[in-house]
Structures are given as C-alpha cells and as structure tokens.
Amino acid sequence: MSLVKRVNELKDVFVGYRRQVHQNPELGFEEHQTTALVEKVLDELGIEHRKNGDKTGVIATLKGGLPGDKVIALRADMDALKLQEDTGLEFASKVPGISHACGHDMHTATLLGAATMLAEYKEHLKGTVKFFFQPAEEMINGAETMIENGAMENPAVDYALACHTWPDMPAGSIGIRKGAMMASADKITITVRGKAVHAAHPHRGIDPVVVGAYIITQLQTIVSRRVAPLDSAVVSIGRLAAGTTSNIIPDECVMEGTVRTLDPEVRKEVAEHIKNIAAHTALGMGATAEVEYEEGVPPTICDSYVVDVISEAAGELLGPDKVLEVPVPSMGGEDFSRYLEHAPGALFRIGTADDRPASRGALHNPKTVFSEDAIPAGIITFVGTVFKLTGSDMGKLG
C-alpha cells in the first residue's frame, strides 16, 4: 500500500492523538500527560526513546533497516497557551484558562504519525531518524533543554525539520520558503533614572517619565532611518511603569519591549542603536538610562537545499499544486532556530484553513480552529523528505 493511502487509512488514529492532546493542554515544562502519551505510542511502535533529562519532553531514535550515514531530526513542540478556548468544539480543552491555540497539539499528532509511518517503512529506510517531542516552545527555551540533554548528538544530526500550522493556507497544502521564515525574538528593559520631586516643582528634579517618552519616540527612528529599506525590524515597547501617585515625579521609569529581526547582522546593529539612543537621550536631559538586552531565539533561517528537498518530496506525494511558496516571513519567533544553530534544516508550514471562517483566524486566538486534514499532509511531507535526505528509495512509498 502506498504511503498516502496508508496515512489516510490511519488518519482517525492520528486525529485521535490530536484530540487527546487538545482536550488536555499543558503549559511549558508541565506536559506530563502529553509526554506519557508520546512514550506510550513510541513503546507500541518499538522505537527507542529517552526522557529530556529532568524536564518534560522525549528524544527518540529509529535506525533504518538499510545501511546509511545520514541522521535526520524531526521536531514537534507540545506546550499550550494560557488562553481560554472559545471554539465550541466537542473536544475543546477541559482545562480552564489553557488551550492549544497555536496548533502544538497538531504538531504532536503529526510527528507521532510520522514516527508510525517511518517505523512501518523501516526496512526501506537508510540512516537514522530522531524524533524530538519538545516542551516549552512558547517559553522560548524548550529547545535549549533538548540540546543541553544531547538531542543533537549521539548520533550527530545532519538535517533538522519541523512544521507549523498556518491558518492563512488551505488544509492539505504545505508552505516553504528559503532563507528567513521566522524572526529573532529579543526582550529589552530600559531603566531611566532621574530625580524625584513634587510634581508642582518639576524644575527642581529630573523627570524620568519625560525622558522615557523621548526615548520611546527616538527608538522609532531605528526602523525608519537606521535599518535599510529592504531589511526588516520591529522595535516595540509594550510596558511602561513609573511612580505611585499623581503629584510626585518619580525617581525611575522602566520600559519593556520586544525586538524582532530577520537577519543576524541587523539584529546586532539594532541592539547597538537601542543602547546608544537610550544612553544619549537620557544624558542630554540630565538623566541616566540602563539597557538590559536579553537575546531570545535567533531568526529561523531555512536552508536552500533542504527546502528544495521538501518541495520535491511533497510535490511527488501530495501533488505540486499542494506546495505553496511563502511570500514573506513572519516576525514571530520560533525556538526551532536553536537546532538550526547546530545543523542545517527548515521549517515548513502546514495549511489548516477549511470552509469554516474560524479556521482562517489568527494563531493565539481563542476562537481559531484547525482543520485536521492538515495532519496527513504534514506526516507525508515529513516521511517523504526523510526518504529523500537519507537517499532512501522513494519508489517504496508508492
């Protein structure tokens, strides 16, 4: 039986995994039930696996039945969001205030499906496949724990792959892009220190709130005047806190924000611009400004060769009309990029839109639903790409 027919034959099983995870969502590093489900399925498949150290998550390894030296890693994130679901689905979240509104339940089911099919086609597979069921992507540090616990070693990974649900694309399709697919995600904290004084006598103090306002305004010139027009960056301040009452100018003003870029060099330049603007603006107004720049995840840069292989595999198995070019990257962050610091690879999108308006909503939206027809497309793309990257015979997939 061909891979496509077999996946569709088992679709209800894979959908069942998804619904079980969807109904029982767990936050980052709390994915105990999800980890237990993954371990149970892997045991049934006879796939060797181990825990992610003392954290939630699973690292599994499947050796092909044919000689081969390539090692391919497939990753799925498992964590949910602090968000009350409002979809009305019969299998909606049973946990108040927590839901899978980013599709990580879909990712988990898709990777379990890929593991199932690769185990079935093991005798035709060259090389080795590793499966990373990762915790805490939403916390932007789950991938680090997997890497620290040896996920990318023993054996060393040659290529890494991941998928992500996407409501702007029709279910059954996949989206590919060479180069930047997702942005870096960094946090900034700017602390402005002035001199407290009664608000009726501002000339006797130094107002850190006014200084902070000037800094926020000046930060907007980074994107418009310091970043090249064909490059991209976002500098947004999302929180400003100062003072405790209306008639006292405070000593201190604290601002927090996010910085997003698609290019590592632009990322470095923007960080320097922020530090310079804050320091010099404050100095010119008699205050001081301290910038704490916390680097989060780097941009997700998709390797051209791997993207070509994904396109070829999906085109052959799903049909060329199901392989869509992603026109622009997302400025959202994704910690899959951590694996790409150790091996080339790519993240592809799986379309989740159908005829329901709610399936075309935004990610992280309590009303958004995901078409389960996306799961077979993701499984088939994973398996076909593994076969091509390892030099296995695609003809065996039917």
C-alpha positions in Angstrom: 0.0 0.0 0.0 1.3 3.5 -0.8 2.3 5.9 1.9 -0.6 8.3 1.0 -3.2 5.6 1.2 -1.8 4.2 4.4 -1.7 7.6 6.1 -5.3 8.3 5.1 -6.3 4.8 6.3 -4.8 5.6 9.8 -6.0 9.2 9.8 -8.5 8.6 12.6 -5.8 7.2 14.8 -3.6 10.3 14.3 -6.6 12.6 14.8 -7.4 10.8 18.0 -3.9 11.6 19.3 -4.5 15.3 18.4 -7.9 15.4 20.2 -6.5 13.7 23.3 -3.7 16.3 23.5 -6.1 19.1 22.6 -8.5 18.2 25.4 -5.7 18.0 27.9 -3.5 21.0 27.2 -0.4 21.6 29.4 1.8 24.6 29.8 5.6 24.6 29.1 7.6 22.1 31.2 4.3 20.8 32.6 3.5 18.5 29.6 3.4 15.3 31.7 0.3 13.8 30.2 1.4 14.6 26.7 4.8 13.1 27.3 3.2 10.0 28.7 1.1 9.6 25.5 4.1 10.1 23.3 6.1 7.4 25.3 3.1 5.0 25.1 2.9 5.3 21.3 6.6 5.0 20.8 6.6 1.9 23.0 3.9 0.4 20.8 5.9 1.2 17.7 9.1 -0.3 19.2 11.0 3.0 18.8 13.8 3.6 21.3 13.4 6.7 23.4 14.5 8.5 26.5 13.4 11.5 28.6 14.6 15.0 28.1 16.7 14.9 31.3 14.7 16.0 34.3 12.3 18.1 32.0 9.2 17.0 30.1 9.8 16.0 26.5 11.0 12.9 24.7 14.0 12.2 22.4 13.5 9.1 20.3 15.7 7.3 17.7 14.8 5.0 14.8 17.5 3.2 12.9 16.7 2.3 9.3 16.8 -1.2 8.1 19.3 -0.3 5.3 22.9 1.0 5.7 23.2 4.8 5.7 25.0 7.5 7.5 22.6 10.4 7.4 20.8 11.4 10.6 17.6 13.4 10.3 15.8 15.1 13.2 12.1 15.8 13.2 10.7 18.1 15.9 7.3 18.9 17.3 6.5 21.3 20.2 3.9 20.1 22.7 3.0 23.0 25.0 -0.2 25.0 25.2 -1.1 28.6 25.9 -2.6 30.5 28.9 -5.8 31.2 26.9 -9.4 30.2 27.5 -10.7 28.3 24.5 -13.9 29.6 22.8 -14.3 27.3 19.8 -17.4 25.3 20.8 -15.7 22.1 19.6 -16.9 18.8 21.1 -13.2 18.0 22.1 -12.4 21.5 23.4 -10.0 22.0 26.2 -11.0 20.5 29.6 -8.6 22.8 31.4 -9.9 26.2 32.4 -7.7 29.0 31.0 -5.4 26.8 29.0 -5.7 25.8 25.3 -3.9 24.7 22.2 -4.5 27.9 20.2 -1.1 27.7 18.4 -1.6 24.2 17.0 1.1 22.3 19.0 -1.4 19.5 19.5 -1.5 19.2 15.7 2.3 19.2 15.6 2.5 16.4 18.2 0.0 14.3 16.4 1.7 14.9 13.1 5.1 13.8 14.5 3.5 10.7 16.1 2.1 9.9 12.7 5.5 10.4 11.0 7.0 8.1 13.6 4.3 5.5 12.9 4.9 5.5 9.2 8.7 5.5 9.3 8.5 2.5 11.7 6.3 0.8 9.1 8.7 1.6 6.3 11.8 1.0 8.4 13.0 -1.9 6.2 13.3 0.5 3.2 14.9 3.4 5.2 18.6 4.2 5.2 20.2 6.1 8.0 18.7 7.2 11.3 15.7 9.4 12.3 15.5 11.2 15.6 12.2 12.5 16.9 12.1 15.5 19.2 8.9 15.9 21.2 9.8 19.2 22.7 8.4 21.1 25.7 8.1 24.9 26.3 8.3 26.4 22.8 6.1 29.3 24.0 8.6 30.0 26.7 11.3 30.2 24.0 13.7 27.9 25.9 12.4 24.3 25.5 14.7 23.7 22.6 17.7 24.7 24.7 16.9 21.9 27.2 16.7 19.3 24.5 20.0 20.4 23.1 21.6 20.5 26.5 20.4 17.0 27.0 22.2 15.7 23.9 19.3 15.7 21.4 21.6 16.8 18.5 24.4 14.3 19.4 25.0 10.6 19.6 24.4 10.3 16.7 25.0 13.9 15.4 22.2 15.3 13.4 22.8 16.2 9.7 19.5 17.9 9.0 16.6 19.1 11.2 12.9 19.5 10.1 9.8 21.0 11.8 6.3 22.0 10.7 3.9 24.7 12.0 0.2 25.1 11.5 -0.8 28.1 9.4 -4.4 29.4 9.1 -3.7 31.5 6.0 -3.2 28.4 3.9 -5.7 25.7 2.8 -5.7 22.4 4.6 -3.8 19.7 2.7 -1.1 22.2 1.5 2.3 23.0 2.8 4.3 26.2 2.6 8.0 26.6 2.0 10.5 29.4 2.0 14.2 29.7 1.5 16.0 32.0 4.0 14.3 33.6 6.9 10.9 32.0 7.8 10.6 33.4 11.3 12.2 36.3 13.2 14.5 36.6 16.1 12.7 37.5 19.4 14.6 39.5 21.9 13.5 41.4 25.0 14.6 44.9 26.1 14.3 46.5 29.5 15.2 50.2 29.7 15.5 51.8 33.2 15.6 55.6 33.2 16.8 57.2 36.5 16.1 60.8 37.2 15.5 62.8 40.4 12.2 62.7 42.3 10.4 65.9 43.2 7.0 67.3 43.9 5.1 67.5 40.6 4.4 71.2 41.2 8.1 71.9 41.1 9.4 69.9 38.1 12.4 72.3 37.7 13.9 71.0 40.9 14.0 67.4 39.7 14.7 65.4 36.6 11.6 63.7 35.2 12.4 60.1 34.1 8.9 59.8 32.5 9.5 62.6 30.1 12.9 61.1 29.3 11.4 57.7 28.8 8.8 59.2 26.4 11.6 60.8 24.4 13.5 57.5 24.3 10.4 55.7 23.0 9.9 58.2 20.3 13.6 58.1 19.2 13.5 54.3 19.1 11.0 54.5 16.3 13.7 56.1 14.1 15.7 52.8 14.2 13.4 51.1 11.8 12.7 54.2 9.7 16.2 55.6 9.5 18.8 53.1 10.7 17.6 49.8 9.1 18.0 49.5 5.3 14.6 49.8 3.5 14.8 46.2 2.2 15.6 44.8 5.6 13.1 44.3 8.4 13.0 45.0 12.1 10.4 45.7 14.8 11.1 47.6 18.0 8.0 47.8 20.2 7.6 49.0 23.8 4.8 47.1 25.4 5.1 48.2 29.0 5.9 51.4 30.8 5.9 51.7 34.6 6.7 54.8 36.8 5.6 56.4 40.0 3.0 55.6 42.6 0.9 58.7 42.7 -0.2 61.6 40.6 1.6 64.5 42.3 5.1 63.2 42.6 7.6 62.9 39.8 9.3 59.6 40.4 13.0 58.7 40.6 12.6 55.9 38.0 10.8 54.9 34.8 11.0 51.3 33.5 10.1 50.3 29.9 9.9 46.8 28.5 9.7 45.8 24.9 10.4 43.3 22.1 12.8 43.4 19.2 12.4 41.3 16.0 14.7 41.0 13.1 15.2 38.6 10.2 19.0 38.9 9.7 21.7 38.2 12.4 23.7 41.3 11.4 20.6 43.6 11.5 19.9 42.1 15.0 23.3 43.2 16.2 23.0 46.7 14.7 19.5 47.3 16.2 20.8 46.2 19.7 23.6 48.8 19.5 21.2 51.5 18.2 18.9 50.9 21.2 21.7 51.2 23.7 23.1 54.4 22.1 19.7 56.1 21.8 18.7 55.4 25.4 22.0 56.4 26.9 22.5 59.6 24.9 18.8 60.8 25.1 18.9 60.4 28.8 22.3 62.1 29.1 21.1 65.1 27.2 18.2 65.5 29.6 20.3 65.1 32.8 19.2 61.5 33.5 20.8 58.1 33.0 19.4 55.1 31.2 20.4 51.5 31.6 19.5 49.0 28.8 19.2 45.3 29.5 19.1 43.4 26.2 18.1 39.8 26.5 18.7 37.8 23.4 15.9 35.3 22.8 15.8 33.0 19.8 17.7 33.8 16.6 15.9 34.0 13.2 14.7 30.7 11.7 16.8 30.5 8.5 15.7 27.7 6.2 18.5 26.0 4.3 18.0 26.2 0.5 18.9 22.6 -0.2 16.6 21.3 2.5 13.8 23.5 1.2 14.3 22.1 -2.3 14.1 18.5 -0.9 10.9 19.3 1.0 9.4 20.8 -2.2 10.4 17.8 -4.3 9.1 15.2 -1.7 5.8 17.0 -1.1 5.3 17.7 -4.8 5.7 14.0 -5.6 3.5 12.7 -2.8 0.9 15.4 -2.4 1.0 17.0 -5.8 2.8 20.1 -7.0 -0.3 22.2 -6.5 -0.1 21.5 -2.8 3.3 23.0 -2.4 3.0 26.8 -1.9 5.7 29.4 -1.8 5.5 31.6 1.4 5.9 35.1 0.1 7.1 36.8 3.2 8.4 35.6 6.6 6.7 36.0 9.9 8.0 38.4 12.5 7.0 35.9 15.2 9.8 34.0 16.9 10.3 30.2 17.0 12.9 28.3 19.1 13.3 25.6 16.4 16.0 28.1 15.3 18.1 26.8 18.1 18.5 23.4 16.4 19.5 25.2 13.2 22.5 26.6 15.0 23.8 23.1 15.1 22.6 21.6 11.8 21.0 23.0 8.6 17.3 22.4 8.1 14.0 24.0 7.5 10.6 24.7 9.0 7.6 24.2 6.6 4.0 25.4 7.2 1.0 23.1 7.1 -2.2 24.8 6.0 -5.1 24.5 8.4 -7.9 26.5 6.7 -11.1 25.0 5.5 -14.6 26.3 4.8 -15.2 27.4 8.4 -14.4 31.1 9.0 -12.9 30.3 12.4 -10.2 28.2 10.6 -8.9 31.3 9.0 -8.4 33.2 12.2 -5.1 34.1 13.8 -2.9 31.9 15.9 -3.2 32.5 19.6 -6.8 33.4 19.1 -9.4 31.6 21.4 -11.9 31.1 18.6 -9.5 29.7 15.9 -10.0 26.1 14.8 -7.6 23.9 12.8 -8.6 21.6 10.0 -7.4 18.0 10.8 -6.8 17.4 7.1 -3.5 19.2 7.8 -2.2 16.2 9.8 -1.9 13.7 6.8 -0.2 16.4 4.7 2.4 17.0 7.5 3.0 13.3 8.0 3.5 12.6 4.3 5.8 15.6 3.9 8.0 14.5 6.9 8.3 10.9 5.7 9.0 11.8 2.0 11.6 14.4 3.0 13.3 11.9 5.3 13.5 9.4 2.5 15.0 11.9 0.1 17.5 13.3 2.6 18.7 9.8 3.5 18.9 8.6 -0.1 16.2 6.0 0.5 14.1 4.7 -2.4 11.1 6.9 -2.8 9.6 4.2 -5.0 8.9 2.2 -1.9 6.5 4.8 -0.7 4.2 4.1 -3.7 
